[in-house]
Amino acid sequence: MPADLFDLTGSVALVTGSSQGLGFEMAKGLGKAGATVALNGRDSAKLSKAVAKLDGEGLNVAGFAFDVTDASGIKTAIADIESEFGHIDVLVNNAGIQRRGALEELTDEAWKDVLDINLTGAFKVARSVAGGMIKRRRGKIINICSLMSELGRDSTGAYAAAKGGLKMLTRAMAVEWGPHNIQVNGLGPGYFITPMTQVLADTFAFDQWLKSRTPAGRWGKTEELVGPAIFLASRAADFVNGQVLYVDGGILAKL
């Protein structure tokens, strides 16, 4: 049956930055598709609440608190996940932050924070997970890119640099790891209302501009990223590699 192509039963998925927002929704969606899901976040208390919520919905989940910029912590966490669940079949590199500000005023620390978490963090986690995938000759890696992988906007220079780099890192991973039957793709969300974008949604001028700029005429709903994530994590995407799937309500199609 065609629906079987999207069944993740038996798979183990790690979703970084999944205590809230898009990461939480994707973790829940992968779990409902049958996967065992390892949630991640830096805040142990917030992570525990997220795990408890999904566990209460009958999903097979566990939490692993670690910082995606800490190579040693990542290595320990990946070993713990593989020890508990046996393997990691799907990695969703979702952890990310935003530091808005004019480039000429942006501090070195703010620039470094955004690049370290949004770009280098994705590399460090994927590097740690890839070894097991290579040995098993199967795996799916989904890097959460952004419209800012393609477009720039005032005050988002560091974020655009990180997400543009993540698009090209996705392609590099696809080229290097594709021969091992590992598919590496990106998801590029448009504007979804999350804790990170709430300040923009609450700004009347920006809210009106965005709706006029988006052919769909609205913000995305967090659950609307779940289907694309399941697709890229499933057998349905076995011959999809090195691509970025934009889920943006049509923004990139409009001048």
Beta strands, then each sheet from edge to edge (+ up, - down):
strand 1: 12-15
strand 2: 36-41
strand 3: 61-65
strand 4: 90-93
strand 5: 139-144
strand 6: 182-189
strand 7: 244-247
sheet 1: 3+ 2+ 1+ 4+ 5+ 6+ 7+
end
